[in-house]
Amino acid sequence: MFDFISGKLEYVGPEYIVIENSGIGWQIATPNPFAYAGKTGTSVTVYVYHYVRQDVMGLFGFSSREEKTLFTKLLSVSGIGPKGALAILAFGEPVQVVQAIENEDEAFLVKFPGVGKKTARQMILDLKGKLQHITPNLFPDLFNPEAGKPVPGSGSWEFEEAVLALKALGYSEREINRISPELKKENLSTDQYIKKALQRLMK
């Protein structure tokens, strides 16, 4: 129904962003909303998926059509809903996810919130051999050495925003508290805190 929405970025929060287009504010859930931090007031384009189930309807947004395709592939797996698919995409390492599926690495897949052994096995059965064609174009920053460099923030506020975003993805207070002491030693942007937290949570 929708392919993409272009407009002015009005709001960035832990769970979603808001894009204004033709006087309408579109609330769009994204894997990592704070990846858009710093773009408020500017024009952005987000590729969207319109999710409709009996009593649930929402827009989910992505930086590329490939990322959107991976989201839809994940949704096709029994046991994975939009929140679970967003958590997997928020990890920001689609190549590792695809490799885990191809190598039948259930131990890696069950580290994502909401993914148990049964769902991990279902991911492997449903998606093995069907994802390699989209991963080379996903997340160009993975292949940009400059992209991984920390972007300083003020520290405490960015960290608190990151915690809210992690909770929105389904991570528990206990899991977040386990990695918090190490993260608090750094002075990063919200986006960088989220990326580092996800890397540590997946270890």
Phi, psi and chi 1 to 4 in degrees:
 res  aa     phi    psi   chi1   chi2   chi3   chi4
   1 MET       -  -49.0 -176.5  176.4 -179.2      -
   2 PHE  -113.5  143.7  -61.3  106.8      -      -
   3 ASP  -105.9  -52.9 -175.3   35.0      -      -
   4 PHE  -151.1  163.3   64.3   86.1      -      -
   5 ILE  -128.4  128.0  -67.7  177.1      -      -
   6 SER  -115.0  139.2  -67.8      -      -      -
   7 GLY   173.4 -171.6      -      -      -      -
   8 LYS   -83.9  129.9 -175.9  170.0   69.2  171.8
   9 LEU   -73.8  117.0 -178.4   64.7      -      -
  10 GLU  -100.3  -29.1  -69.2  -74.7   -8.7      -
  11 TYR  -154.2  142.9  171.8   78.5      -      -
  12 VAL  -129.1  122.7  175.1      -      -      -
  13 GLY  -132.5 -178.7      -      -      -      -
  14 PRO   -64.1  -26.7  -20.5   32.5      -      -
  15 GLU  -111.8  -25.3  -61.6 -177.7   48.3      -
  16 TYR  -158.2  168.8   59.4   83.8      -      -
  17 ILE  -116.8  163.0   61.7  174.6      -      -
  18 VAL  -124.3  125.9  174.9      -      -      -
  19 ILE  -113.9  127.3  -65.8  178.0      -      -
  20 GLU   -91.7  124.8 -172.1  -85.4  -32.6      -
  21 ASN  -141.4  120.2  178.2  -70.5      -      -
  22 SER    55.2   40.6  -59.6      -      -      -
  23 GLY    80.7    3.5      -      -      -      -
  24 ILE  -113.0  133.2  -61.3  173.9      -      -
  25 GLY   -94.8  112.2      -      -      -      -
  26 TRP   -91.1  118.9  -61.9   89.7      -      -
  27 GLN   -88.3  117.8 -179.8  177.0  -56.5      -
  28 ILE  -127.5  120.2  -55.1  170.6      -      -
  29 ALA   -78.3  134.4      -      -      -      -
  30 THR  -131.0  160.2   68.9      -      -      -
  31 PRO   -57.3  -42.8  -25.9   34.8      -      -
  32 ASN  -141.1   88.7  178.5    2.5      -      -
  33 PRO   -54.8  -32.8  -24.7   34.7      -      -
  34 PHE   -74.3   -2.6  -69.6  106.3      -      -
  35 ALA   -65.8  -18.9      -      -      -      -
  36 TYR   -95.3    2.1  -67.6   89.1      -      -
  37 ALA   -58.1  137.5      -      -      -      -
  38 GLY    93.2   -9.4      -      -      -      -
  39 LYS  -103.5    3.0  -63.7 -178.1  180.0  178.8
  40 THR   -57.4  131.7  -55.9      -      -      -
  41 GLY    91.1   -7.2      -      -      -      -
  42 THR  -104.9  167.2   67.0      -      -      -
  43 SER   -84.7  131.7  179.2      -      -      -
  44 VAL  -132.3  159.3  -62.7      -      -      -
  45 THR  -122.2  127.1  -64.1      -      -      -
  46 VAL  -126.1  128.6  178.1      -      -      -
  47 TYR   -81.7  127.4  -64.8   91.1      -      -
  48 VAL  -118.2  150.5  -66.0      -      -      -
  49 TYR  -120.9  125.2  177.6   83.3      -      -
  50 HIS   -91.4  107.6 -171.6 -151.5      -      -
  51 TYR   -94.7  124.1 -179.0   83.9      -      -
  52 VAL  -133.8  121.1  180.0      -      -      -
  53 ARG  -135.7  157.7  -66.4  -66.3 -177.1  -88.0
  54 GLN   -15.0  -69.6  -64.3  177.8  -19.2      -
  55 ASP  -117.0   18.9   58.3  -15.7      -      -
  56 VAL  -130.2  133.3  179.3      -      -      -
  57 MET  -145.1  137.0 -176.6  169.3   63.9      -
  58 GLY  -166.7  163.8      -      -      -      -
  59 LEU  -107.0  133.6  -78.0  177.3      -      -
  60 PHE  -120.3  131.6  -64.6   85.6      -      -
  61 GLY  -118.1  151.7      -      -      -      -
  62 PHE  -143.7  156.5  -49.3   95.0      -      -
  63 SER   -78.7  -15.3   59.8      -      -      -
  64 SER  -150.4  162.7   67.5      -      -      -
  65 ARG   -66.7  -32.3  -75.5 -167.2  176.2   93.5
  66 GLU   -64.7  -42.7  -69.5   83.1    6.7      -
  67 GLU   -63.7  -40.5 -171.8 -179.4    5.8      -
  68 LYS   -62.2  -40.4  175.6 -178.5  171.5 -179.5
  69 THR   -62.8  -43.0  -61.7      -      -      -
  70 LEU   -62.2  -39.3 -177.9   53.0      -      -
  71 PHE   -59.1  -47.0  177.6   79.6      -      -
  72 THR   -66.1  -35.2   59.5      -      -      -
  73 LYS   -63.1  -43.1  -67.1  -75.2 -172.1 -177.3
  74 LEU   -64.9  -38.7  -69.3  168.4      -      -
  75 LEU   -63.4  -25.5  -80.1 -174.5      -      -
  76 SER   -72.8  -12.3   70.9      -      -      -
  77 VAL   -84.1  128.1  177.5      -      -      -
  78 SER   -60.6  128.0  177.0      -      -      -
  79 GLY   102.5   -9.8      -      -      -      -
  80 ILE  -112.6  117.9  -63.3 -177.4      -      -
  81 GLY  -100.0 -175.8      -      -      -      -
  82 PRO   -61.9  -37.1   17.9  -30.3      -      -
  83 LYS   -65.2  -42.5 -174.1  174.1 -179.1  178.5
  84 GLY   -65.4  -40.3      -      -      -      -
  85 ALA   -65.3  -39.3      -      -      -      -
  86 LEU   -63.1  -40.6  -76.9 -176.8      -      -
  87 ALA   -62.1  -38.4      -      -      -      -
  88 ILE   -67.5  -43.0  -66.7  171.4      -      -
  89 LEU   -68.9  -32.1  -72.6  170.9      -      -
  90 ALA   -64.2  -24.6      -      -      -      -
  91 PHE   -56.7  -29.5  177.3   52.3      -      -
  92 GLY    75.6   11.5      -      -      -      -
  93 GLU  -127.9   68.8  -62.4  -74.3   -6.4      -
  94 PRO   -60.8  -30.6   22.4  -34.2      -      -
  95 VAL   -62.6  -41.9  174.0      -      -      -
  96 GLN   -65.4  -38.2  -72.9 -171.3   27.7      -
  97 VAL   -64.0  -46.1  174.9      -      -      -
  98 VAL   -63.2  -42.1  172.5      -      -      -
  99 GLN   -62.3  -39.9  -73.8  176.1  -19.6      -
 100 ALA   -62.5  -40.0      -      -      -      -
 101 ILE   -67.4  -45.2  -68.1  171.1      -      -
 102 GLU   -64.5  -36.1  -68.2  -60.4  -48.0      -
 103 ASN   -90.5    3.5  -63.3  -29.6      -      -
 104 GLU    55.3   44.1  -58.0 -172.0   14.9      -
 105 ASP   -89.8   82.0 -174.3   -3.8      -      -
 106 GLU   -64.6  -33.8  -67.0 -178.7   31.9      -
 107 ALA   -59.8  -34.6      -      -      -      -
 108 PHE   -74.0  -45.0  177.5   84.5      -      -
 109 LEU   -66.7  -33.8  -64.1  173.5      -      -
 110 VAL   -73.1   -5.3  -62.8      -      -      -
 111 LYS   -76.5  -15.8  -67.5  179.2 -178.6  178.2
 112 PHE   -76.3  142.6  -69.4  108.0      -      -
 113 PRO   -60.8  133.5   20.3  -31.5      -      -
 114 GLY    84.2   -1.2      -      -      -      -
 115 VAL  -106.2  108.6  177.0      -      -      -
 116 GLY   -97.1 -174.7      -      -      -      -
 117 LYS   -61.8  -38.7  -70.8 -174.6  176.6 -179.1
 118 LYS   -64.8  -44.0 -177.7  178.2  178.8 -179.5
 119 THR   -68.8  -38.6  -58.8      -      -      -
 120 ALA   -60.8  -44.1      -      -      -      -
 121 ARG   -63.1  -38.7  171.5   49.9   51.9 -179.7
 122 GLN   -66.4  -38.4 -163.3   65.2   48.4      -
 123 MET   -58.5  -44.4  -71.9  174.2   67.8      -
 124 ILE   -65.0  -45.6  -66.8  166.6      -      -
 125 LEU   -63.4  -39.8  -70.5  173.0      -      -
 126 ASP   -83.9  -31.4  -68.6   -7.9      -      -
 127 LEU  -113.4  -13.0  -59.2  179.7      -      -
 128 LYS   -57.5  127.6 -175.4  174.7 -179.7  178.8
 129 GLY    83.3    3.7      -      -      -      -
 130 LYS  -117.5    6.2  -60.0  177.4 -178.8  177.7
 131 LEU  -120.3  -16.3  -60.5  175.3      -      -
 132 GLN   -59.2  -31.1  -56.4   96.0  -42.6      -
 133 HIS   -69.2  -18.3   66.9  -69.2      -      -
 134 ILE  -102.7  -19.3   60.9  174.3      -      -
 135 THR   -69.2  -31.7   50.0      -      -      -
 136 PRO   -60.3  -27.6  -25.0   35.8      -      -
 137 ASN   -96.0   -2.4  -63.2  -38.2      -      -
 138 LEU   -81.7  139.2  -82.0  169.1      -      -
 139 PHE    47.0   72.9  -52.4  109.0      -      -
 140 PRO   -53.4  -27.0  -20.9   30.1      -      -
 141 ASP   -59.6  -21.5  -74.7   -8.6      -      -
 142 LEU   -61.7  -26.9  -73.0  174.5      -      -
 143 PHE  -108.8   13.7  -51.2  100.8      -      -
 144 ASN  -111.0  106.3  178.8    0.7      -      -
 145 PRO   -59.5  -24.1   20.9  -32.1      -      -
 146 GLU   -75.2  -23.5  -64.3  -63.3  -44.3      -
 147 ALA   -68.5  -27.3      -      -      -      -
 148 GLY   -84.5   -4.5      -      -      -      -
 149 LYS   -72.5  135.1  -66.8 -176.0  177.8  179.8
 150 PRO   -59.5  141.9  -22.1   33.5      -      -
 151 VAL  -109.5  111.9  178.8      -      -      -
 152 PRO   -60.5  143.7  -22.3   34.1      -      -
 153 GLY  -127.0 -164.4      -      -      -      -
 154 SER   -84.2  -13.5   62.4      -      -      -
 155 GLY   105.7  -85.5      -      -      -      -
 156 SER   -64.7  -47.4   58.9      -      -      -
 157 TRP   -65.4  -42.7  174.9 -115.8      -      -
 158 GLU   -61.6  -38.3  -75.4   80.7    0.6      -
 159 PHE   -65.2  -43.2  176.3   77.9      -      -
 160 GLU   -63.6  -39.0  -66.5  -57.2  -36.8      -
 161 GLU   -62.7  -42.1  -75.0 -176.5  -38.1      -
 162 ALA   -61.9  -40.9      -      -      -      -
 163 VAL   -60.6  -43.5  168.4      -      -      -
 164 LEU   -61.4  -41.3  -68.8  173.3      -      -
 165 ALA   -65.5  -40.4      -      -      -      -
 166 LEU   -64.1  -40.5  -68.9  169.2      -      -
 167 LYS   -64.3  -38.1  -71.9  179.6  178.6  178.1
 168 ALA   -64.1  -27.9      -      -      -      -
 169 LEU   -81.2  -10.4  -70.6  171.6      -      -
 170 GLY   110.1    3.4      -      -      -      -
 171 TYR   -77.9  142.9  -71.4   97.6      -      -
 172 SER   -83.0  163.5   68.2      -      -      -
 173 GLU   -58.5  -40.6 -166.9   88.0   36.6      -
 174 ARG   -62.8  -43.8  179.7 -177.5   58.0   79.9
 175 GLU   -64.4  -41.4  -69.4  173.4  -51.4      -
 176 ILE   -68.7  -40.9  -64.7  170.2      -      -
 177 ASN   -63.1  -29.8  -72.4  -19.7      -      -
 178 ARG   -64.3  -34.7  175.7  171.7   58.8   82.7
 179 ILE  -102.4   -9.0   61.9  168.9      -      -
 180 SER   -60.3  -45.5  -69.3      -      -      -
 181 PRO   -55.3  -40.5  -27.1   36.8      -      -
 182 GLU   -69.0  -41.3 -174.9  178.8   -3.5      -
 183 LEU   -67.9  -36.2  -69.0  175.7      -      -
 184 LYS   -64.3  -16.7  -74.7 -179.9  177.8  178.1
 185 LYS   -74.6  -15.0  -65.3  176.7 -176.6  176.8
 186 GLU  -104.8  158.1  -55.9 -166.9   52.0      -
 187 ASN  -117.9   93.9 -173.8   31.3      -      -
 188 LEU  -127.1  171.8  -53.6  172.6      -      -
 189 SER   -77.2  164.5   69.3      -      -      -
 190 THR   -58.0  -44.4  -57.1      -      -      -
 191 ASP   -59.0  -43.6 -179.8   38.3      -      -
 192 GLN   -68.2  -37.3  -71.1  -71.9  -18.9      -
 193 TYR   -60.6  -44.2  -88.4  127.7      -      -
 194 ILE   -62.6  -46.3  -67.0  169.8      -      -
 195 LYS   -62.2  -44.1  -71.2  177.8  178.9  177.6
 196 LYS   -66.8  -39.5  -74.4 -148.1  167.8 -170.8
 197 ALA   -62.0  -43.8      -      -      -      -
 198 LEU   -65.0  -37.8  -69.6  169.0      -      -
 199 GLN   -61.2  -41.5  -69.6  169.3    0.2      -
 200 ARG   -73.6  -36.6  -76.2  159.3  174.8   72.1
 201 LEU   -65.8  -26.5  -73.8  164.4      -      -
 202 MET   -88.4   -3.1  -68.7  -57.4  -65.1      -
 203 LYS   -77.3      -  -73.7 -176.6  178.5  177.8
